Every structure is written in structure tokens, then in C-alpha cells.
């Protein structure tokens, strides 16, 4: 999947993805 982050401020984001096998948390750094 893709997320358009062009309108978001530069920061550290945590994204939690729910799947049928559980959840995964990803760290995204927007500079």
C-alpha cells in the first residue's frame, strides 16, 4: 500500500498495520 505524506509535517510517525496474523508497527521518519 502507499500513503501520500506530502502534506504532513516533518516528524517521526508510528503506523500500526492490522493483518489477519496480528499487528505490525512501523516507524516512519519524514524529513
Residue pairs with C-beta under 8 A, 6 or more apart in sequence:
3 15
5 13
5 28
5 30
8 30
9 30
10 30
10 31
11 30
12 27
12 28
12 29
12 30
13 27
13 28
13 29
13 30
14 25
14 26
14 27
14 28
15 25
15 26
15 28
16 23
16 24
16 25
16 26
17 23
17 24
17 25
17 26
